[in-house]
Amino acid sequence: MGSDSSGSPWIRQAQGLIAGELMSEEKLNLADPAFDEVTRGVVTIDTREELKKKWIRSREEDRPLRVKLGVDPTNPQLHIGHAVPLRKLRQFQDAGHVAVLIIGDYTACVGDPSGKDKTRPTLTHDACRENAQDYLKQAWKILDQERTELRWNGDWFREMSFLDVIALCGRTTVARQLERDDFSKRYSGGHPISVHEFIYPLMQAWDSVQVEADIEVGGTDQTFNLLLGRDLMRQEGLEPQVCMTTPLLVGTDGSMKMSKSYGNSIGISDPPEEIYGKTMSVPDEQMREYFTLASDLSLSEIDQVLAASPREAKGNLARTLVRLYHDEEQSLAAEAHFLRVFSQKAMPEVIEEYTVSPADLEDGKIWVVKLIVDSGLAVKNNEARRNIEGGGVRIDEQRLEDHGSQIEVRDGMVIQVGKRKFRRIRVG
């Protein structure tokens, strides 16, 4: 294979770097604010020295680096935790480099086993493509679309024969796969590992070969997959990519990773008032992490903001996030809404309306859980029940305690769920 050949371009280049033929050690002690920005908040860089060399060579040769991020459109709804690696790509774009965004329409059909204690369900290819359309609408709120190279890994995987797949599987070993913590735990615990799960890391690694990535960005749960990409690139006689991992953002509860299923996420497509209000619930000790990973403020600006009171810093972060995913005007309106509703304990000036169909009423009444879900104040019945049992539902400012209640629907009544969600009910 290429990495074993003394004539390999990569071996010759590596020897040149070691001998100092391409650049001196003094140059590696670079002081570059743009470099500081793209490396801010990262957990690991394999390796930092290689990244510096690529960075300097890029400037000397006037050749932008190709920075890859692969995403599987398993869920069309993104939160700001998903946005962390996307923001990293944008930082590279702002430094003049090329963002290569790979939509994994084929890898999503396999399912990423990273961090999972069981085989995850697979998606159909049609479902992946459909999810990807919503994903991209949200991704373009972060990335500069004009400076993004968009690729679909189905473009090369659909061209592979079964013999090609067998050859790809021969690029690694079962022993190497079992070095992964998730596979190792499942194997030692007697939990099944499907053969197709072993293929996923190889597919992600092969993406790097196809786009000839200089750098790949991913969450810390992607470390094995990213490093395997380095191996396959060496085998193909290519200079291996630098692997850069970003943290998994902690949710608004301050303890668990951000996830919609945990109820601790801030959605990119959430309304401005939702983004602002949820941000204000983030624990004070998480402020620097949120500013570093989720905002577009520079490192020096972050230090200045955090020098203020926690309340002022949190308000600044909330305005920043609303501005990023909506606009400046709506960020100010969301702040005014928050102050009115929470500081002054008043109703919002504008409340979204929901019209109940008479066909849904029986003797003018409706099951309160159904009304909460139908009006968009909860996604599922169980969520609505939990909100009621937790004392988080009010009707015309009166707390509701029984999730089995059949309530009388009055035109103009206001339902409040939690601190931030309101609906004015109309009867059609």
Helices and strands as residue ranges (DSSP letters): G 2-4, H 9-19, H 25-28, H 33-38, E 44-46, H 48-61, E 66-71, H 83-94, E 98-103, H 107-110, H 125-139, G 145-147, E 148-152, H 154-157, H 162-169, H 174-177, H 181-188, H 195-211, E 215-219, G 220-222, H 223-235, E 242-246, G 260-262, H 272-279, G 284-286, H 287-294, H 299-306, H 310-325, H 328-338, I 339-343, E 353-356, G 358-360, E 365-367, H 368-374, H 381-389, E 393-395, E 398-399, E 406-408, E 414-417, E 421-427
